[in-house]
Amino acid sequence: MAIFLNEGSRVVVQGMTGSEGTKHTRRMLAAGTNVVGGVNARKAGLSVDFDGRSLPVFGDVAEAMAKTGADVSVLFVPPRFARDAVVEAVDAGIGMAVVITEGIPVHDTAAFWAHAVRSGRTRIVGPNCPGVISPGKANAGIIPADITKPGGIGLVSKSGTLTYQLMHELRDFGFSTCVGIGGDPIVGTTHIDAIAAFEEDPDTELIVMIGEIGGDAEERAAEFVRDNVSKPVIGYVAGFTAPEGRTMGHAGAIVSGSSGTAAAKQEALEAAGIRVGRTPGEAAALARALLEA
C-alpha cells in the first residue's frame, strides 16, 4: 500500500500548459502516474501531446473531475492566482490538492486552507512543496522518480532537497510514500498527518521525519509519536548552525530566542523516543541500522 497517492489515483494538473506544468507533467507520466488532463480556462478544449499521449485541457476542475474521474490535482499556478485555483479545486470536491507554487502570500494560504477545512473534502499538501510520490505507483509533483524504489520507509519532510537526499541515501531499502509538506508558515498537511497515515499503513516499516528550525511543528509531532506511534521513527532537523532571528531558506524557518531552535527540537524528539541525526547522512545511517537489524 501507500498513503495519500497510489496507482489508482487520477491526477489533473492545474497549469499544465505553462512551462513548469508541461515539464513536470511529462515527468509524472514517465513515472507511471495516471495524469488524465489539465486545467486552463483560456485553453479549454485544446489538447497537449506528451510523447504520443494526448491530454485534454479543461475549463475548470469541476469539468475535469466530471469527465475523467480525477481525484488529485497538482497545481503549477503563479502565486497571485494560487488562492483562486485552490479554492476552485476545493469547491469541485477534489480529494487532494498538491500546491507546488512558491511565494504565495501567507494570508492567501490561510484563506484557502481554512476553506478546505470547512469543506471537509480536500487534503491540501503544501504550498511551496515538492509534492507526494509513492515509488512505482504514482508521482504528484516534482520529486525525481528515478532516485529510489518501492520499499518500507515512509518519509515526511519540510524540505524538498532533503527529501531527495534521504530518498537517494536509502534507495537500496526504498520507500512506501514520500510526502513533501512544504516549509511555509502555514501548510495544509502536517508532519502529524503523514505520520498518523504511515502508522496505519501496513507496508510502512519505519518512518523518517525531516524538520527544520522555526515554529513548533516538530515538537507537536514528537508528542504525537510518543502517544500514538508504535513504529520506529528517525528524525533530522535542519538548522543547527542557523543564526538567531534570520530567516533561513523557507519562510517558516526562523529562530526567536530559544524557541524553534534545532537543539530544542532535537531534545523534544529524543524525549519522545525518536533517534535524531545531526546531519542528513547521520539520519540515513540511523535508519539503515534499524532496517538492517
ROKOLMAR-132950 format. One record per residue (C-alpha): residue in three letters; z, y negated, x negated. Coordinates in steps of 0.02 Angstrom, whole numbers, plus 32768, in hexadecimal, padded with zeros to 4 digits. Layout:
<nudrens>
> code, Z, Y, X
> ALA, Z, Y, X
...
</nudrens>
This chain:
<nudrens>
> code, Z, Y, X
> MET, 8000, 8000, 8000
> ALA, 800B, 7F49, 7FD1
> ILE, 8058, 7EAA, 801A
> PHE, 8001, 7E1C, 8077
> LEU, 7F50, 7E54, 8045
> ASN, 7EF5, 7EFC, 8045
> GLU, 7E4B, 7F4E, 8052
> GLY, 7E4A, 7F2F, 810D
> SER, 7E60, 7E72, 80FC
> ARG, 7DCC, 7E0B, 8139
> VAL, 7DC1, 7D68, 80D8
> VAL, 7D6F, 7CC4, 8108
> VAL, 7D5E, 7C38, 8089
> GLN, 7D79, 7B84, 80BE
> GLY, 7D11, 7B1F, 8045
> MET, 7CA2, 7BB1, 8015
> THR, 7C0A, 7B41, 7FFD
> GLY, 7C5E, 7AD2, 7F7A
> SER, 7C51, 7AF8, 7EC1
> GLU, 7CFE, 7B47, 7EAF
> GLY, 7CF1, 7BA0, 7F55
> THR, 7C48, 7BEA, 7F27
> LYS, 7C80, 7C21, 7E7A
> HIS, 7D1E, 7C76, 7EB5
> THR, 7CD0, 7CC3, 7F51
> ARG, 7C58, 7D1B, 7EDB
> ARG, 7CEB, 7D59, 7E73
> MET, 7D4B, 7D92, 7F0C
> LEU, 7CB5, 7DF4, 7F48
> ALA, 7CA1, 7E43, 7E9C
> ALA, 7D56, 7E7B, 7EA7
> GLY, 7D30, 7ED9, 7F48
> THR, 7D7A, 7E5A, 7FC1
> ASN, 7D32, 7E5E, 8070
> VAL, 7CFD, 7DA7, 8079
> VAL, 7CAD, 7D91, 8124
> GLY, 7C75, 7CDC, 8120
> GLY, 7C9C, 7C27, 80FB
> VAL, 7CCC, 7B8B, 815A
> ASN, 7C7B, 7AE0, 814A
> ALA, 7C5E, 7A79, 81E7
> ARG, 7BCD, 7A1B, 8197
> LYS, 7B71, 7ABA, 8165
> ALA, 7B96, 7B28, 81FC
> GLY, 7B0B, 7BA1, 8225
> LEU, 7ACF, 7BB2, 8172
> SER, 7AEB, 7C47, 8101
> VAL, 7B0F, 7C57, 8048
> ASP, 7ACC, 7CE2, 7FD9
> PHE, 7B42, 7D36, 7F60
> ASP, 7AE4, 7DB0, 7EF1
> GLY, 7A82, 7DF6, 7F83
> ARG, 7B0B, 7DE9, 8006
> SER, 7AF4, 7D60, 8087
> LEU, 7B91, 7D11, 80CF
> PRO, 7B8D, 7CA1, 816A
> VAL, 7BD8, 7BF3, 816F
> PHE, 7C3B, 7BCA, 820D
> GLY, 7C6B, 7B24, 8258
> ASP, 7D25, 7B47, 825E
> VAL, 7DA3, 7BD0, 823F
> ALA, 7DB1, 7BFF, 82F7
> GLU, 7CF7, 7C24, 82FD
> ALA, 7D01, 7C87, 825C
> MET, 7D8F, 7CF0, 82A0
> ALA, 7D39, 7D0D, 8346
> LYS, 7C98, 7D48, 82F6
> THR, 7CDA, 7DA9, 825F
> GLY, 7D8D, 7DDB, 8284
> ALA, 7DCA, 7D7A, 81EB
> ASP, 7E86, 7D81, 81D1
> VAL, 7E96, 7D28, 8128
> SER, 7E57, 7C7D, 80F4
> VAL, 7E48, 7C3F, 8041
> LEU, 7E3D, 7B82, 8034
> PHE, 7DD7, 7B28, 7FAF
> VAL, 7DE4, 7A7E, 8002
> PRO, 7DFE, 79D3, 7FAE
> PRO, 7EB1, 7993, 7FBB
> ARG, 7E8C, 7909, 8039
> PHE, 7E41, 7988, 80B3
> ALA, 7EBB, 7A16, 8093
> ARG, 7F3A, 79EA, 811A
> ASP, 7EB8, 79EB, 81A4
> ALA, 7E6A, 7A8B, 8160
> VAL, 7F0F, 7AEA, 815F
> VAL, 7F3C, 7AAA, 820C
> GLU, 7E92, 7AE6, 8249
> ALA, 7EB3, 7B93, 8203
> VAL, 7F61, 7B99, 824F
> ASP, 7F23, 7B5F, 82F9
> ALA, 7EA0, 7BE8, 82F4
> GLY, 7F2A, 7C68, 82D8
> ILE, 7EF6, 7CA7, 822C
> GLY, 7F72, 7D24, 81E5
> MET, 7F7B, 7CDA, 8137
> ALA, 7F3B, 7C39, 80EA
> VAL, 7F31, 7C37, 802C
> VAL, 7F2D, 7B81, 7FF5
> ILE, 7EE5, 7B76, 7F45
> THR, 7ED4, 7AB9, 7F44
> GLU, 7F38, 7A56, 7EC4
> GLY, 7F70, 79A2, 7EDE
> ILE, 7F97, 79A6, 7F98
> PRO, 8014, 791C, 7FC5
> VAL, 80C0, 7966, 7FE4
> HIS, 80CC, 7919, 8092
> ASP, 8028, 796D, 80C1
> THR, 8069, 7A16, 8086
> ALA, 810B, 79FA, 80E5
> ALA, 80A7, 79D5, 8183
> PHE, 8035, 7A6E, 817E
> TRP, 80C3, 7AE0, 8147
> ALA, 812D, 7AA7, 81DA
> HIS, 8098, 7ABD, 824D
> ALA, 8081, 7B70, 820F
> VAL, 813A, 7B96, 8227
> ARG, 8134, 7B55, 82D9
> SER, 809B, 7BBF, 82FE
> GLY, 80F1, 7C5D, 82C1
> ARG, 8047, 7CAB, 829D
> THR, 800D, 7C74, 81F1
> ARG, 8052, 7C9A, 8144
> ILE, 802F, 7C0B, 80CB
> VAL, 801B, 7C38, 8013
> GLY, 801A, 7BA0, 7FA1
> PRO, 7FE3, 7B19, 7F92
> ASN, 7FB3, 7B02, 7EDC
> CYS, 7FB1, 7BBE, 7EC2
> PRO, 7F3D, 7C44, 7E7A
> GLY, 7F45, 7CAD, 7F17
> VAL, 7F6A, 7D64, 7F3C
> ILE, 7F1E, 7E00, 7EF0
> SER, 7F3A, 7EB7, 7F19
> PRO, 7EDB, 7F07, 7E89
> GLY, 7E56, 7F81, 7EBF
> LYS, 7E64, 7F46, 7F72
> ALA, 7E46, 7E8B, 7F88
> ASN, 7E55, 7DE3, 7F32
> ALA, 7E73, 7D41, 7F92
> GLY, 7E6D, 7CB1, 7F17
> ILE, 7E47, 7C95, 7E60
> ILE, 7EAB, 7D1E, 7E08
> PRO, 7E3B, 7D7D, 7D8E
> ALA, 7E21, 7E2B, 7DD5
> ASP, 7DF2, 7E7F, 7D32
> ILE, 7E94, 7E6A, 7CD0
> THR, 7EF9, 7EF4, 7D22
> LYS, 7EEE, 7F8C, 7D94
> PRO, 7F47, 7FD1, 7E2D
> GLY, 7FF9, 8008, 7E09
> GLY, 80AF, 7FFC, 7E37
> ILE, 80E4, 7F4D, 7E01
> GLY, 80F7, 7EC1, 7E7E
> LEU, 80E8, 7E12, 7E34
> VAL, 8117, 7D6A, 7E80
> SER, 8101, 7CCD, 7E1A
> LYS, 8100, 7C0F, 7E25
> SER, 8087, 7C05, 7D92
> GLY, 7FD1, 7C3B, 7D95
> THR, 7FBA, 7C50, 7CDA
> LEU, 805E, 7CAF, 7CC7
> THR, 8025, 7D1F, 7D55
> TYR, 7F8A, 7D49, 7CF1
> GLN, 7FEC, 7D64, 7C51
> LEU, 8067, 7DDF, 7CA0
> MET, 7FD9, 7E39, 7CF9
> HIS, 7F81, 7E4F, 7C52
> GLU, 801B, 7E81, 7BF0
> LEU, 8049, 7F06, 7C71
> ARG, 7F97, 7F3A, 7C97
> ASP, 7FB3, 7FEF, 7C63
> PHE, 8033, 8001, 7CF0
> GLY, 7FD5, 7F9C, 7D72
> PHE, 800A, 7F3A, 7E0C
> SER, 801B, 7F57, 7EC7
> THR, 8007, 7E9D, 7EEE
> CYS, 8016, 7DFB, 7E8E
> VAL, 8046, 7D5F, 7EF0
> GLY, 8032, 7CB2, 7EA5
> ILE, 809F, 7C44, 7F13
> GLY, 8079, 7B9F, 7EBC
> GLY, 80E3, 7B20, 7E61
> ASP, 80E6, 7A8C, 7EDA
> PRO, 818C, 7A4C, 7F1F
> ILE, 8161, 7A98, 7FC9
> VAL, 810A, 7B41, 7FD6
> GLY, 80EE, 7BB4, 8068
> THR, 8118, 7C61, 8027
> THR, 81B1, 7C69, 7FB7
> HIS, 81F4, 7CE0, 7F33
> ILE, 8266, 7D27, 7FB8
> ASP, 81D8, 7D48, 8032
> ALA, 8176, 7DA9, 7FB0
> ILE, 820C, 7E07, 7F6B
> ALA, 823F, 7E3C, 801A
> ALA, 8190, 7E7F, 8038
> PHE, 818E, 7EDA, 7F91
> GLU, 8236, 7F29, 7FBA
> GLU, 81E7, 7F74, 8058
> ASP, 8145, 7FA9, 8003
> PRO, 814A, 8063, 7FD5
> ASP, 80CB, 804C, 7F49
> THR, 812D, 7FC6, 7EED
> GLU, 81A7, 8012, 7E6F
> LEU, 81DC, 7F76, 7E0F
> ILE, 81D8, 7EBC, 7E35
> VAL, 81B4, 7E31, 7DB9
> MET, 81DC, 7D7F, 7DEC
> ILE, 81A4, 7CE8, 7D88
> GLY, 81F9, 7C42, 7DA7
> GLU, 8205, 7B9C, 7D50
> ILE, 8279, 7B09, 7D3D
> GLY, 829E, 7A98, 7DD1
> GLY, 82E4, 7AB6, 7E7D
> ASP, 834E, 7B4B, 7EAF
> ALA, 82CC, 7BCB, 7EE7
> GLU, 82FA, 7C45, 7E5C
> GLU, 83B5, 7C37, 7E81
> ARG, 8397, 7C5B, 7F38
> ALA, 8327, 7CED, 7F0A
> ALA, 83B2, 7D30, 7E9A
> GLU, 842C, 7D2F, 7F2C
> PHE, 83AC, 7D8A, 7F98
> VAL, 838D, 7E0E, 7F14
> ARG, 8447, 7E2A, 7EFC
> ASP, 8464, 7E47, 7FB5
> ASN, 83C2, 7E99, 7FF0
> VAL, 8359, 7EE9, 7F66
> SER, 836C, 7F99, 7F23
> LYS, 82D5, 7F9A, 7EAF
> PRO, 82E2, 7F5C, 7DFB
> VAL, 82B3, 7EA5, 7DE2
> ILE, 827E, 7E51, 7D40
> GLY, 827E, 7D94, 7D31
> TYR, 8237, 7D0B, 7CC6
> VAL, 8257, 7C50, 7CD6
> ALA, 81DE, 7BD8, 7C82
> GLY, 8227, 7B3B, 7C35
> PHE, 82B4, 7B68, 7BBF
> THR, 8282, 7ADA, 7B4A
> ALA, 8254, 7A59, 7BD0
> PRO, 82A2, 79AB, 7BBC
> GLU, 8310, 796B, 7C49
> GLY, 82C2, 78F8, 7CCB
> ARG, 820C, 7919, 7C9F
> THR, 8193, 7973, 7D12
> MET, 8148, 7A07, 7CB5
> GLY, 809F, 7A3E, 7CF8
> HIS, 80C6, 7A60, 7DAE
> ALA, 8104, 79DA, 7E24
> GLY, 81A0, 7A40, 7E47
> ALA, 81CB, 7A60, 7D91
> ILE, 824A, 79DA, 7D69
> VAL, 82FC, 79E9, 7D2A
> SER, 8386, 7972, 7D64
> GLY, 8429, 7982, 7D05
> SER, 8462, 7A38, 7D01
> SER, 8409, 7A5D, 7DA5
> GLY, 8367, 7ABE, 7D99
> THR, 8370, 7AE9, 7CE1
> ALA, 8329, 7B8B, 7C9E
> ALA, 83D4, 7BBC, 7C5A
> ALA, 8427, 7BA1, 7D03
> LYS, 83A1, 7C08, 7D58
> GLN, 83B0, 7C92, 7CD6
> GLU, 846C, 7C98, 7CF3
> ALA, 8455, 7CA7, 7DB0
> LEU, 83D1, 7D2E, 7D9F
> GLU, 8436, 7D95, 7D24
> ALA, 84D1, 7D85, 7D91
> ALA, 846C, 7DD9, 7E1A
> GLY, 843D, 7E6A, 7DA8
> ILE, 8390, 7E2B, 7D7C
> ARG, 835F, 7E41, 7CC5
> VAL, 8310, 7DA0, 7C84
> GLY, 8298, 7D8A, 7BF3
> ARG, 8299, 7CE6, 7B94
> THR, 81DD, 7CF5, 7B77
> PRO, 8152, 7D43, 7BDF
> GLY, 813E, 7DC9, 7B5A
> GLU, 81F7, 7DF2, 7B60
> ALA, 81F2, 7DFE, 7C1D
> ALA, 815E, 7E75, 7C10
> ALA, 81BB, 7EDE, 7B90
> LEU, 8251, 7EEB, 7C05
> ALA, 81E0, 7F25, 7C92
> ARG, 8188, 7F9F, 7C21
> ALA, 822D, 7FEB, 7BE7
> LEU, 8266, 8008, 7C9A
> LEU, 81C0, 8055, 7CCF
> GLU, 81B8, 80C6, 7C38
> ALA, 826B, 80FF, 7C55
</nudrens>
